[in-house]
Amino acid sequence: MTVTVTGDGRTGTPAASTSVTALALARRVEAELNAALAPLDLTVRRLGLLGHIAGVPGVSFSDLARMSGTTVQTAHASVKALVATGLVRDHTSRAGSASTIELTPEGARLLQAARRAVAEVDERMFGPGADPAQRRVGDAVRAAFGGDPSS
């Protein structure tokens, strides 16, 4: 990070870094999301897995690992934990064989509740009542990735 120096040699405010600012905002968003998801016994990571499983019917462990940025072994362990809690079904859970992973009705219900919690965080952090800079970030993200500008 760059530090500005005033005419009299004193250090001033650090110069803005897009990377550092984006990282700081991302950490804040993740903390807000985890807090909103905690009453549902979810984390951002578990929500991501449920979303990938719901979004790609019959997803394989390899694809799930790729989409989640983890290893196949981690995907297996994560799905096993979701199966144990009744949120997903793995129709062929033998090692080395293809699997068909899908949400259970309870997993689908929880995913809908989580989406409502995420929408509340989006509104609080990037909606009309948010800090103007954060509103601009939200607008830019929606414009770049095709989201509804009013959400």
Secondary structure by P-SEA (a helix, b strand, c coil): cbbbbccccccccccccaaaaaaaaaaaaaaaaaaaaccccccaaaaaaaaaaaacccccaaaaaaaacccaaaaaaaaaaaaaacccccccccccccccccccaaaaaaaaaaaaaaaaaaaacccccccaaaaaaaaaaaaaccccccc
